[in-house]
Amino acid sequence: MELTAISISNSVDSRSRTHREARYLEIVGRYDRSTVEMFPHVFGEITMALEAAPGDVLGSIFTALEIHSKNRGQFFTPYPVCQMMAEITLGDADDARALIADKGFVCAMEPACGAGAMVIALAQAMLAANINYQRHLHVNAVDIDQRAVHMAYIQFSLLHIPAHVMVGNSLSNEVREHWFTPAHIMGGWGLRLASQQRS
């Protein structure tokens, strides 16, 4: 997951490229050539799965394989539950449209994002309401687990969700890593958010 996240990040985030490229080389050096050659195929399968049916592909896989850490209380919320919660959160789409007409976009904060299921469900609920989440939604997402952040970052990137994903602790406001999706960088969200804060 980290190799895939770094590959995406290094394609757009020049500020983090040098450090992340060194980390990429450190990780990839642990594997033999045939294993490394499988990684792009896995990335392709993730991409195709999200294209076929947007949802929490990676969280579902990690739950099915029981890779998540039950001992630390880590559970991935089932995607149908996330869809229901997203529809409740979005509520009347006219309210969201009015906010977008006034501010230009809406922001969502996910303090324990896991693999990003809640955010993906919100983006899909907006899309179902004919609201272009790629232009009118920005997400700040945090998780204490680095692997979960990588999964969320990959899925948000592939779905073109503008997001700032952080490895950190929402309760203590500690942040150890910042991951900006391609949609965030290419959409000029740094400036958009800064101008919104000034007004």
N, C-alpha and C positions, 0 to 999 in steps of 0.2 A: 504494500500500500504506500509506503513512504517513497519508493522509487517512482511509482506512478505519479504521486503528488508532486514530487520534485520535477519530473519531466514536464508536467503541465505548467508549474510555476516558472520554471526556467525559460519557457517560451514567451513569457510576457513580463515577468517581474525582474527588471534589471538590478534593482537594489539588493535583492537577495541571491542573485545568481551565483556569485563567486563562492559564498559559503555553502550553498545548497549543492553546487556541482561537486565540491570536495566531499560532501556527505554522500552524494550519489556514488562516487567512485569508491568510497570506503565500503559502502554496502554491497555494491555489485561485485567487488573483489572477493567476496565470501562465497560466490557461487561458481559452479563450472559453466562452461560455454553453453551446453545444451539446455541447462536450466534458465540461463539468461535469455536465450532465444525464445523461450516460452512466454516471457513477460509481455511482449507486445501482443501476443495472441490473446492472453488473458485480458489485457486492456481493450482489445477489439471486442471481445465477448461482452465485457461490461458496457461498452458503448452501444452495442447492438441491443442488449437487454433493456437499457434505458430508452433507446429509440422505440423499441416495440411497445413498451408499457412503462412509462415514467413512474417510479416508485422507489422504495428503499431496497434496491437490489443488494447492495453490500451488507446492510444490516440483517436482511433476511438470510443471506448466506452464512454470515458469522453466527447467527442464532442456530440455524440448522446444523452447522458443524460444531456447535457448542464451544466456540473459540472465545466467546465473551467471558468476562470474569464474574461469575456468580458470587464468588466469595467477597468481592468488593462492592456488591450490590449493582452490578452492571447488567441491565436488561435493555433490549431494543424493543421499543413499543411497536406492536403489530401495525402494519401500514393502514389497514381499514380503520383502526382506532384513530390514527393520525388524521385520516381523511375526514372523519366525523368531527374531530376537534377543530380542524382547519375551517370547515364549513360553518361551525358555530362561531369561531373567531372572526371570520370574514363577515358573517351576519348578512345584513342587507347590502348588497353590492353597490346600491346607490350611495350609501354613506361613504364607502371606499372611493367611489368615483368623485364625490364632492371633495373629499380630502385631497385627492390627486389633482383635481382642478384648481384647488387653492394652493397647495404646496408643490405640486409637480410629481410627488411620489409618496409612498408610505414606507415606514421602517418597521422591521420586525427584529426582536431580540430573542434569541434562544439561549438561555443560560446553561443548559445541559444538553447539547445538540446530538450527542451520540453520532450516528452515521448520517443524520440530517433528515430523518423521516418527516418530522413536523414541518420543517421548512419546505420540503419537496411537496408535501400535501397542500400547504398554503399556496405555493406557486401554481399548482394544478387547479386549486379552487378558484384562484384569480383568473386563470386561463378559461375555465368553464364559464365564468361570469363575463367573458369578453374583455378582460383587463390584461394588458400585455405586461406580465410580471418582469420581463427582461428590461423594460424601460421604466416601470413604475413601482418597483419593489427593491429595497435594499435591506440586506440582512447582516446583523452582527451575531455571530454564533460562537459559543465557547464550550469547550469540554476539557475536563481534567486529564482525559486519556488521549495521548498523542495519536494512537492508532485510529481512534474514533474520529479525531479531527481530520486525519488524512482521508478517511472514507468519506466524510461529509464534504471535504474540499473537492475530492474527485467527482462526486455526484453533482454538487452544485456547479462545478466547472462544465461538466458534460451537458447539463441542462441549461447552461448559460444564465445562472442566477447570480446577480451582482451581490457579492458577499465578502465580508471580512471575517475569516474563521480563525479563532485563537485557541492555542493550547494554554489553559490557565484555569483558575479557580474563581468562579463567579461570586462566591461568598466572601473571599478575601481580596478580590480585585487584582489578584496576581496574574500576570500574563507572561508566558515564557516564549511563545512563538506567534508570529503573525503570518497568515496566508491570505492573499488577496486573489480572488478568482479572476480569470480573464475578463469576464463581464464587468467586474468592478473596475479593472484597469482600463480596458478599452472604452468603457462607457464614461470615463472621466468622473467617476463617483467621488474621488477624493475632493475635487473642486466643488462638485454639486453639494456634498454634505457640508463642506466648509462654508459655502455661501449661504446655505440654509441656516447654519448656526449663527452667522453674523446678522441675519435679518430678524 
